[in-house]
Amino acid sequence: GENVEQHPSTLSVQEGDSAVIKCTYSDSASNYFPWYKQELGKGPQLIIDIRSNVGEKKDQRIAVTLNKTAKHFSLHITETQPEDSAVYFCAASIEDTGRRALTFGSGTRLQVQP
Amino acid sequence: SAVISQKPSRDICQRGTSLTIQCQVDSQVTMMFWYRQQPGQSLTLIATANQGSEATYESGFVIDKFPISRPNLTFSTLTVSNMSPEDSSIYLCSVDPVGRGSYNEQFFGPGTRLTVL
């Protein structure tokens, strides 16, 4: 089955700096890669996703890149703000099949220092 | 996205008892999923709740321990049976938005934080 590895486990940055979180996946058939943000005491919130037919996607300060050949994808947050502090999870799955379970990475705790 | 609520938000239970967690969505959805998140850990899929048929369980999870109901397109329950301290976790339901034909874009409820003494 799919295995998703996520690095780093913790990340501390100064407000205004950029943050990058990286994930690798094992199943070359995976074609859908979402990122979730989980704040303390809340459920994960989908913040951005990418499908395998594109290499990059942006939404304001957030961007995700995908390298299918290397089987890795990354989350980039620019101009970080204290409210970006949370745990971030990457995930991978195969769309358009009978079993589309998301496999999650282990999470990255991001701390943005004001 | 859909608005998802869960009840209870948290509970403290004695070992050997059972707890039923409810998940309510404000719109009809094709698929509902139940996840477990152990303290400080990632999310693990327990099962997919299918409307009109039995739930589909992932490896390591069985119906006797985690019975699931899905009576309609907006509601599901997960029961954690014969609880032990190892069942202490956050239990999350998630849904896929109806009409998109893909149940990969999953949106999560706020979770139920369960502590078993």
Interface residues (C-beta under 8 A of the other chain):
Chain A: Y32 P34 Y36 K42 G43 P44 Q45 L46 D49 F89 S93 E95 D96 R100 A101 L102 F104 G105 S106 G107
Chain B: S1 I4 F33 Q41 S42 L43 T44 L45 T48 E58 L92 S94 S102 Y103 N104 E105 Q106 F107 F108 G109 P110 G111
